[in-house]
């Protein structure tokens, strides 16, 4: 029977609940299963919480001396994996029900790459600082499989992806993209160029780790820098509405004026997004400001 290696990069998060849920579901995968936890330079308080997981059956826990980044840590996990199938999970994911692994096991025959999706709690978080990340996730990330399958390579996320190990090793994540964001975009482009079949499923994980708005904005700015770097390298904008909007402004000769206007509005946009009722349209405008500045 094909084995499964669950790859979880750990950074400043207690993964005990996720690991215990995976172990409980192990009988639903008809083959051997291992869980690899590589700590990517977490603070000691989190390492103390996660070290005991090394004693759980089938768990391998390893601490890196320094943080190597989102792409490099996942490539290292894939290199260390022993089994035919890899399941990539972010450390702040939770399994919403006991049939998560069973659904993946039943769908293995459909494609070499399966994307399960992400879901969010239905009720908004009580902490206003978390509402921007929750609202963005609910509106932009929690999409049904049928909608994602309409543009399979552009809707790909490396969180909650089940794929054959040989596919991942053929298309490792681009470690030149440092910081936060768009490792999955580049991965999707590589799979699209190779015409690798992808199947999207309704098998989501729950995103439990909502960042405060100021952290999410900082990480989003990093993601825009990576997006601009990718565009400068490939001149492709087909998978990004943000790049397409910036491209239209540049073709019409409106980019300089838009850059000035959005730069003047940026402080007010940021204040609104840090407040208790953030508006995603304003978040899009702030991201467009960042992108136009990067491409100037």
N, C-alpha and C positions, 0 to 999 in steps of 0.2 A: 504494500500500500504506500502511496506517496506521502512523504513526511512534510511537516509544516514548521518553518522557522518564523516566529513572531519577532519583529525587529522594532525595538522601542528605544529611541534616543532620549536620555533623561537629562533634564536641565531644570534645576530648582523647582522640583515637583515631587510630591509623594505618590508613587505609582502602585502602592500596595493594593488599593481597591481594584484597579485595572488588572493587575497580575492575578489576584485571587479569582476574579471573574473568568479570566481566560483558563485558569487551571480547572475551575469547576466545569467549563464547557469542553474540556479536552476529549471526553468520550464521544462528542459529536463530530470529531474529525477522525476519519477511519484510517489512521496511521500514526506514526510517532510525531510528537510535538515538542519543540523546545522554545523557550522564551529568552531572548537575548536583551539584556539591559546594559547599555553602555552609557555611563555618566560622563557628560561633556563639560566638565569643569564646574559642577554645581557648588553652591556654598556648603560648608560642612554640616549645617543643620539639616539639610536635605539628604546628604549622604548617610548620616546617622540613621535616618528613617528608612532608607532603602537598602542598606547593607544586609539586614536580616533576610531579605528576599532571596539571597544566594542559597539559603537552606531549603527553599521550596523545591519540590520535585520538578526537574526539567528546566530550571532557571539557571542561566549563566549571567553573572553580574561582573562588570568590569568598570574601573574608573580611569579616565584619561587624566593625564597630568595637567593638561591645559585645554581650553575650549578650541575646537577645530572648526566649528560651524555646522550649519544645518545639512549641507550637501555632503561634506566629508565624513561626518559621523554616520550617516546612513550608508555611504559606500563602505565604510569599515565594518558596519554590522553585516552587510550583505557578503562581504569577503569571509567573515567568520562563520556564517550560517552553514549548516550541515545538510539541510534538506532541499527537496526539489521545488517546493513552493515557499514564497516569502510573503508575509503579511506585514505591511508597513503601517504603524500606528504612531500618532503623536502621543507624548506622555500625558497630556491633559485630556485624553479621551476616556469615555466610559461606555460600557456595553449596555444598550437600553433594554435588552431582554435576553433570556437564556438560549435563544435559537440563532445567535449571531454566527457562530462557527458552523452550525448545521447548514445555514443558507449558503455560505461560501462553499462548503463541501459539495452540496448538491449542484452548484453552478460551475464547478471546475471545468467541465467539458465544453463550456460555451466559448471560451477564449483564453489566450495566454495571459491577458491582462484584464482584471476585473476591478471596477471602482464602486465602492459601496455607498459613498456619500456621507454627509454630515447632517445632524439635526441639532436643534437648540430647544431649551425649555420653552414651553408655550407662554408662560407668564414672564413679564419683564423682571429683571433683577431689582431687588429693593434698593440697592445702592445706585444712585444716579450716575456715578462715575463709570459704571459698567454698561450703561444703556446704549452707548454708541456701538460698542463691539457686539452686543446682543442684537441690536437692530440691523446692523450690517450683516451679521451671520444669518439671521432669519430671512432677510430680503434677497441676499445675493448668493449665499452659499447653500442653504437648505433647499435644494432643488430636487424634484423627483427624477427618477432614472430616465423616464421618457424624454424629459426636457434636456437632460444632459446628453443623452444619446444622439440628439439632433446635431450636436457639434462635439463629437466624442473626444477629440484631442484637445479642444479648447476648454473643456469642462473637467479636465483631469486634475486630481489632487493626489499628492503622495501620502497624505493622511488617509488611512483606510483604503489601501490598495493591496489587492492580492494578485501576485504575478509569479510566473515561473522564474526560478533563480537564474536560468540561462539568459532570459530576456533582460533582467536587471543588470547582469554582468556585461551584457553586450552593449547596453545603453546606461552607463553609470551617470549619476547626477553631476552636473557641471560645477566643479569646486571653485571655478573662477568667480561665481556669483556669491560673494561674501555678504555677510549681514543677513537681512530678512527679505524673503520674497522671490518668487518666480523660478525657483528650482523646478517646480512642477510644470511651469510653462515651457521651459527649455526641454524638459523630458518629453512632454507631449509633442513638441515639434520634432524631436528625434524619432519618436514612434510613428508620427504621421509620415515623415520622409521615407521610413522603411515599410509603410503600409501595414503596420502591425495591427491586427484586429483588437479592438477594445470593446468590452461589454460593460455598460453601466447597470448597476443593480440598486434596488431599494433595500439596502442593508446598512443603514447608517450607524455611525457611532455618535454619541452625544458629546458635543464640545463643552467640557465643564470649565475650562480655564479661561474665563473672560478677563481680558486685561482692562485696567482703567483707561479712560479715554486718552489721557496724556501719553500713556505708553503705546496705545494703539496708533495714535497719530505719529509718534516717532518711528514705529516700525513700518507704518504705511509710507512714510517719506523714504525710508531705506528701500522699500519695495519699488517705489517709483524710480529711484536711482538705478536699481538693477534693470528695470524695464527699459530705461533710456539706454543703458549700456548694451542690452540685447538688440535694441533697434539700431544703434550705431553699427553694430557688428553685422546685422543681417538685412537691414532696411525693410523688414517685414512688419506689417501692422495688422494682419488679418485676424489675429486672435485677441485683440485688445481694443475695446471701444474707446478707451482713453487715448491710445495712440492714433486711432482713426480720427477722433475729434481734433487732436493737435495737428494732424496731417491736413485736414480740411482748412483749418485756420492758416496754416503756412501757405497752402496753395492759393488761398484767396488774398494773401498779403496782410492778413489781420493778426498774425501771431504777435508782432511787437506791441500793438495796441492792447491786445488781450493780456499780454504779459504785464504791462504797466497797470492796467485796470485791476487785474486779479492780485497783483502785488500790493496795491493800495488797500484792497478789500481783505487780504489774508488775515490780518490781526482780528478783524471782526468775525470772519468765518471761523477762526480757531476758537474765539470766545464762545460762539454759539454752540460749536460741537463739544466743548467742554462742559456745557450746561446740562440741565436735567431733561431737555427735550430736543436732542440733536436731530438735524434733518439731513438725510443722505444726499440730497441734491447739493447742499452746501459742501458736504464732504467731497463730492465729485468735483466741484469747482476748486476746492483747495488742492486736490490731487492734480487737476489740470494746471494750476499755477506752478506746482512743483515740477511737472513734466516740461512745460514750456521753458522754465528757467534752466532745466537740465539740457534741453536741446538747443538753447540759444547759441 
